[in-house]
Amino acid sequence: MHFISRIDDPILTAQEKQLSYTRTPISGGWASGNNWIRKNDAGLYEMYIEGNAYERGYVNGLLSQELINKQEDFFVETLNKLLPATIYQYFIKYVVGYFNKDLDKYVSEEYKKEIYGVSRFASDKHNYIAPPYQRILNYHGAHDIGHAMQNMNFVGCTSFGVWGDKTEDGSIIIGRNFDFYVGDKFAQDKIVLFVRPDSGYKMMLVTWGGMIGVVSGMNEHGLTVTLNAAPSEIPTGTATPISLVARQVLQYARTTQEAYNIIEKSHVFVSEMLLVGSAQDHKVVSIEKTPTKTSMYQTDASSSRILCTNHFQSNTFKSDSLNINHQKNNPTQKRFERLNELLDNTSKFTYESVADVLRDQKGLHNTNIGLTNEAAINQLIAHHAIIFMPEQRMVWVSSNPYNLGKFKAYNLTDVFQGNPLDQQKQLINIESKTIAADSFLTTSSYTNVVFYKKIAEQITQKDFVLNSAIEKQFIESNKEYFNTYLLLATYYQQKRDYTKSLQYAQMAQSKYLASDKERKAIEEVIQKCKENL
């Protein structure tokens, strides 16, 4: 197994082998030549890198090595909580190793060299999993593996675009929540990365330590890309991680058709929707991709909006049984309906009103559906939110927590026309265009959701003991959310208190439910209680 899973290091040129940069401290970060990283006043890391593939990866790793190691620690910590049994961890390790034994064959030499450069600064702490290069390469498939394991709620994003009569000046505005959840710690250190590659186009992306793939980004031509998970079968083999497909689009495409051509030629192992906006085309499309087919979905000429909430919409895929079942068993349709309602209620969008939509926590018709509900646009799990105005080359990136902190603004044209050496000392985000933090942060409801999430995690652990005071506070912290009561029902069922478990399960049943999956989970608890009473 070790033999067939082994991935060889990429072959470096003699010049690349001799590469050796050093870093020097600057205010809030580090610099190396023209390259630099620093933390801004909102807690976002801003990083600029340039050069060929290996140079970019090497200096990326050099500047952000502490962040790379923290991210890996948090990622592994979360996996250990999800998969606590040592034997099962080893099983998963070898299964993933088998699936990805040919991963390097589906990754371009350019990106292999860039990832290898980053991996030079990865810790040896997790070598029991795999060598650094093999680990960092495989982590680029985490989004794919995560949404293939959707029962763990790793991925469930919302994105949309408006233009024409829905915006003040007719130009495109795109908003998205990246709800890839691997624990709150994993989202602490976001990087706003600006890249000047030696080939292709200059670009920005929101990422984290060790990640060169794209989940949200825009290039110098105003071409934007965001990833949105789609209904998918469990993969049976390896292919190109979708984040690296999106990276190729961002680096080498200017138009929606050029983006489509890159995506259509790519071999992927899970299904995905890539929301692509183009300043040159003045349009936004959803390119829907499965391991066997590719389709471009766009609204008709009379529409000034496009929505994406994790289910297919094109004629190619919308009637597929997997897509239909996905809509029944997940709240994607409810989020779609709520998003449409919010767009209907705003006549002319600005970047500030797009942020308001991304932060919305209500259900359809402003129903209180509880905090962290998957049917809400804002589930309070977002790794980040991002807003693009591609024709102006403007982008806004949210800061912690979730998408509730300040959105810092950047102009790509200004960033890439600036002198990198000067920018090591200057402010590159545009303070006057900062979107203020959500007022929700100052309310008791936010305090409640922090408490709720803490207990919701602890209550599933075997040794957790719930006393009456904590139980009452837990209910009060999120009393309109069905899962509050389902968690309590499950807790008491494990304690064999079937009377109390049934009471809580019936309370869960009385709350807002957005999918068949939620109904079935409650019904299973009720059935087991009745069998034991």
C-alpha angles and dihedrals in degrees: 000000000000089000098051092041094052116119117201121225115256116261111257127204119244089256092051091050089057094050112125122164127179128203131224127200120257129175106300096355150359140300134201116181107308091342123094147162130199140161117245129215092269093055096256119133113229116201134181122194134169142177138063123331099274093040091052093049094044095050091042089056093043094052098040103032094123090052092047091054094045092050092051092048091052093045094051091043090056092047090051090055092048094044106030098161110094093213092052090049090055090046091053090045093056096040091053088044090054094047090049099040090113097035094120090059089064096047121081120245088244094058094040089057092046092050091045089054090053092046091059086079099043118117123257087221093098099040087119086075096047140306115294098259093047091048096048091046092050093047087065086071093054092102090053094046090043096056092041084060093051092152084076091057094233096144135029114136134180124208138162144171131212132186143148113034091003095067131058096244099021094252125129123272120183127189132185143172114212101211098184101142122195095149132297093274092060090060096049099092110045119176124212097204124198114194130192102187124191088237131036126009134329111253149171127222138174110237146138137241112307097009119117094164123099128245095154126010152125132215132216092269093058095256109148130194132189127174121229121182117238133196107285142173118242104275117251097195145002132284138149114320107245092232089063091049088053089048090054090050092051093047099043111024132081101170137041090250092053088049090050092050092054093046094044091055093048122101110221132176100212134039120259144169117222113198104210125189124190128196090194093054095035090223145099123221137177112230106203115205133186128170088266109028144033128203134176115221121196133161120248123272093263093059125088098192145057126196132198124187105157103285130095120257106176122102087244095064112009095091094045111124092231090055093047092049090047091056091049096047098041134048095243093115092049091053089047091053093046091048091051090050092052091048090050090052094056116068100189122019127216127179088262094055090048087057089052090056093048090052096049114126102180132101127233113315089016091291116172101239097167131260121300092016113161089223091066124089088228109045093171092243102091117140085205144332123222136192124199133195095183098182090057092039087235125147134178123201124195124232130212139335099049106294094326101092126080119304107228116212128223135181109211094202091055093044095052095041090052125093108259091214091054092045090060085075103027134079109254099180116083107244095193091060097047113131109227122245116269112270086224086083091070096051132094087241090068090050087050094051091051089054092043094053092048094053093039089060095043097046092067092058117099098231096047115119118199117209124198095255093053091043092055093045091048091055093046091049093064109003098156095055116095093213092064088067095037090056090051091047091052092046093054092043089058088050088052091240092136095169093059092039091055092049092054093043090054090049089052089050090056094057130084110293120189104185146029089245091063093046092049093049090055093043091053091055092047092049093051091048093052091049090056100042 
